[in-house]
Amino acid sequence: MEGISTQRCGIIAVVGAPNAGKSTLVNALVGQKVAITSPKAQTTRVRVMGVALEGDTQLVLVDTPGIFAPGRRLDRAMVQSAWGGTQDADLIALVVDGRAGLGPKMDPILDGLANRREVKWLILNKVDIAAKEKLLTLTQKLHERVAFAETFYVSASTGDGLPELKAAMAKAMPEGPWHFPADQVSDATDRLLAAEITREQLYHQLHEELPYQSAVETEQYKERGDGSVEIHQQILVARPTQRGIILGKGGQRLKEIGSKARAELSALLGVKVHLYLHVKVKEGWDEDRQVYRDIGLDWVE
């Protein structure tokens, strides 16, 4: 009958090298924060689904960890999680940093995509700070490696090109019922979201290496009678010196991390948050199966 709309729904796997802007893009398409971001590479560790709406279409965006040459077990688990995020996808969207261009980091991704049967789109990100001539050359080189069906030029941080990209994604999705309720924006549990927000603050406030050598576990998450939420988390590090860095002089660094994380969680959850952090030295935490389970990664041999 005329006037009756047809629902569409599809899964879009967002892949790319570390720091290409995948999480920023997913957050922008969803319209609110569902994945943590930082200027540092390899911020995303686990697959997170962001749910975006465009008219009668629901876009299930799978934000994956950056694909890179893995060394440690944790690295291997992150890369496995990234490629696992492309399973069952209706569309694979490769996000490339338009300013950084090609390089050895892109080789395993392009090789992995070349033989995939799924429809593949190329999204050149950060075009607001990339030279136009370089973008055209980069696009040509990428198309020589992988048969991309479409190419889009966007800036996830400024929003340039995103309405056109989102509309095109919606049009490309198959007809079918929505996978999630209309008001759901992510598949991440509040416990996982809380741990990720605190980990994001570690990236923002600490120097280059330490965030990669730490993990955040939400040990307790409960609603109080007044509607507020009480959250207890532990930050795992491998050595006492790392614990000292996170604590800071007189515990000030940890207080600052907790204050910023608490404020953001309160805004995201819409309730008052009581956040309690403590730092635990656990040598070899990145070789502990239980830690992998807690942070949402599969154990890899």
C-alpha positions in Angstrom: 0.0 0.0 0.0 1.1 3.5 -0.7 2.5 5.3 2.3 3.7 2.2 4.0 7.5 2.3 4.5 9.7 -0.7 4.3 12.2 -1.3 7.1 15.8 -2.0 6.2 18.6 -3.2 8.4 22.2 -4.2 7.8 25.6 -4.7 9.4 28.5 -2.5 8.4 32.0 -3.6 9.6 34.2 -0.6 10.0 37.9 -1.6 9.6 41.2 0.1 9.2 44.7 0.7 10.5 45.1 2.0 14.1 44.2 5.7 14.5 42.4 6.0 11.1 39.4 7.5 12.9 37.1 4.5 13.0 35.6 5.2 16.5 35.2 8.9 15.8 33.3 8.0 12.6 31.0 5.5 14.3 30.3 7.9 17.1 29.4 10.6 14.5 27.1 8.4 12.5 25.3 7.2 15.6 25.0 10.7 16.9 26.5 10.1 20.3 29.4 8.4 22.0 29.4 4.6 21.8 33.2 4.0 21.4 36.1 5.6 23.2 38.6 7.7 21.2 42.0 9.2 21.7 44.8 10.5 19.5 46.8 7.4 20.3 46.7 4.3 18.1 45.1 1.0 19.2 42.7 2.7 21.6 39.9 0.3 20.6 40.4 -3.2 22.0 37.1 -4.9 21.5 34.3 -4.9 18.9 31.6 -2.4 19.7 28.3 -2.1 17.8 26.9 1.3 17.3 23.3 1.5 16.2 22.4 4.4 13.9 19.1 5.3 12.3 18.6 6.9 8.9 14.9 7.2 8.0 13.4 3.6 8.0 16.9 2.0 8.0 18.8 0.8 11.0 22.6 0.7 10.5 24.5 -1.7 12.8 28.0 -0.3 12.8 30.7 -2.7 14.1 33.6 -0.6 15.3 36.7 -2.9 15.3 40.2 -2.6 16.7 42.8 -1.3 14.4 44.4 -4.0 12.3 48.2 -4.1 12.7 51.1 -6.6 12.8 50.5 -8.3 16.2 53.3 -9.2 18.6 51.9 -9.9 22.1 49.0 -12.2 22.9 46.9 -9.1 23.6 47.7 -7.7 20.1 46.8 -11.0 18.5 43.5 -11.0 20.3 42.7 -7.5 19.2 43.5 -8.3 15.5 41.4 -11.5 15.7 38.6 -9.4 17.1 38.9 -6.9 14.2 38.7 -9.5 11.5 35.9 -11.3 13.4 33.9 -8.1 13.3 33.6 -8.5 9.5 31.8 -11.8 9.7 28.2 -11.6 8.6 28.7 -8.0 7.5 26.5 -6.7 4.6 29.2 -4.2 3.9 32.8 -3.7 4.9 33.9 -0.1 5.1 37.7 0.5 5.1 38.5 3.8 6.8 41.9 5.3 5.7 43.6 8.3 7.2 43.7 10.6 4.2 46.6 12.5 5.6 48.8 9.5 6.6 48.2 7.6 3.3 49.6 4.2 2.5 52.4 2.5 4.3 53.5 -1.0 5.5 50.7 -0.9 8.1 48.1 -1.0 5.3 49.5 -4.1 3.6 47.9 -6.8 5.8 44.6 -5.0 5.7 44.5 -4.6 1.9 45.7 -8.2 1.4 43.0 -9.4 3.8 40.3 -7.4 2.1 41.3 -8.3 -1.5 39.8 -11.8 -1.4 36.7 -11.0 0.6 33.4 -11.5 -1.2 31.5 -8.9 0.7 30.8 -5.5 -0.8 33.6 -3.1 0.1 33.6 0.7 0.4 36.5 3.0 0.8 36.2 5.9 3.2 38.9 8.5 3.1 38.9 10.2 6.5 40.4 13.5 7.8 40.0 15.1 4.3 39.8 18.5 6.1 43.6 18.3 6.8 44.8 16.3 3.8 46.1 17.7 0.6 43.6 17.2 -2.3 46.3 16.0 -4.8 47.5 13.4 -2.3 43.9 12.2 -1.8 43.4 11.5 -5.5 46.7 9.6 -5.8 46.0 7.7 -2.6 42.5 6.7 -3.9 43.9 5.4 -7.2 46.5 3.3 -5.4 43.9 1.8 -3.0 41.6 0.9 -5.9 44.5 -0.9 -7.6 44.8 -3.1 -4.5 41.1 -3.8 -3.7 37.9 -3.6 -5.8 36.0 -1.0 -3.8 32.4 -0.5 -5.0 32.2 3.1 -3.7 34.5 5.8 -2.4 33.6 8.6 0.1 35.6 11.6 1.3 34.7 12.6 4.9 35.9 14.2 8.0 34.5 12.4 11.0 35.6 15.1 13.4 34.0 18.1 11.5 31.1 16.1 9.9 32.0 16.9 6.3 30.5 14.3 4.0 28.8 12.3 6.7 25.2 13.0 5.7 25.9 11.7 2.2 27.8 8.7 3.5 25.0 7.8 6.0 22.3 8.1 3.3 24.3 5.9 0.9 24.8 3.3 3.6 21.1 3.2 4.3 20.2 2.8 0.7 22.7 -0.1 0.4 21.2 -2.1 3.3 18.8 -5.1 2.7 15.2 -5.0 3.5 14.4 -6.6 6.8 13.3 -6.0 10.5 15.5 -3.9 12.8 17.9 -5.8 15.0 17.6 -3.4 17.9 14.9 -1.2 19.5 14.7 2.3 18.1 16.2 3.9 21.2 19.2 1.6 21.6 22.5 3.0 20.4 25.0 0.3 21.3 25.3 -3.4 22.3 27.9 -2.5 25.0 26.7 -3.2 28.5 26.9 -0.4 31.0 29.6 -2.3 32.9 31.8 -2.5 29.7 31.0 1.2 28.8 32.1 2.2 32.3 35.4 0.4 32.0 36.0 1.8 28.6 35.4 5.4 29.7 37.9 5.1 32.5 40.4 3.5 30.1 39.9 6.4 27.8 41.0 8.8 30.5 44.2 6.7 31.0 45.0 7.4 27.3 44.2 11.1 27.6 46.2 11.7 30.8 49.1 9.4 30.7 52.2 9.2 28.5 52.6 7.1 25.4 53.3 3.6 26.6 51.5 3.1 29.9 47.9 2.9 28.6 48.9 -0.1 26.5 50.2 -1.9 29.6 47.1 -1.4 31.6 43.5 -2.7 31.7 40.3 -1.6 33.5 37.9 -4.1 35.0 34.5 -3.1 36.4 34.2 -5.3 39.5 30.9 -4.0 40.8 28.1 -2.0 39.2 24.9 -1.4 41.1 22.0 1.0 41.3 21.4 2.7 44.6 17.9 3.4 46.0 18.1 7.0 45.0 18.6 6.1 41.3 22.3 6.9 41.3 24.9 4.3 40.2 27.8 2.9 42.2 30.7 1.6 40.2 33.9 0.0 41.6 36.8 -0.6 39.1 40.3 -1.8 39.3 43.1 -0.6 37.0 45.5 -3.5 36.3 49.2 -2.8 35.7 52.2 -5.1 35.5 54.7 -3.3 37.7 54.7 -1.2 40.9 56.4 1.7 39.0 53.3 1.8 36.7 51.0 2.0 39.7 52.9 5.0 41.0 52.5 6.8 37.6 48.8 6.3 37.6 48.4 7.3 41.3 50.5 10.5 40.8 51.8 12.6 43.6 49.6 12.3 46.6 47.1 10.3 44.5 46.2 13.4 42.4 46.5 11.7 39.0 44.1 8.9 39.9 41.7 11.5 41.4 41.8 13.4 38.1 41.2 10.3 36.1 38.3 9.4 38.3 36.8 12.8 38.2 36.8 13.1 34.4 35.5 9.5 34.0 32.8 10.1 36.5 31.6 13.3 34.8 31.4 11.6 31.4 29.7 8.5 32.7 27.1 10.6 34.5 26.4 12.5 31.3 26.1 9.3 29.2 24.0 7.4 31.8 21.8 10.4 32.7 22.2 9.7 36.5 24.6 10.6 39.3 27.6 8.2 39.3 29.7 7.2 42.3 33.0 5.9 40.9 35.6 4.2 43.0 39.0 3.4 41.4 41.9 1.4 42.7 45.1 0.4 41.0 46.3 -3.2 41.3 49.7 -4.6 40.4 49.2 -7.9 38.6 52.3 -9.1 36.8 51.4 -10.8 33.5 47.8 -9.6 33.5 47.9 -9.8 29.7 48.5 -13.5 30.0 45.4 -14.1 32.2 42.4 -15.7 30.5 40.0 -14.2 33.1 41.2 -10.7 32.3 40.5 -11.3 28.6 37.0 -12.5 29.4 36.4 -9.4 31.6 37.5 -6.9 28.9 35.6 -8.7 26.1 38.3 -10.3 24.1 38.7 -14.0 23.1 41.8 -15.9 24.3 44.2 -16.7 21.5 47.0 -19.2 21.5 
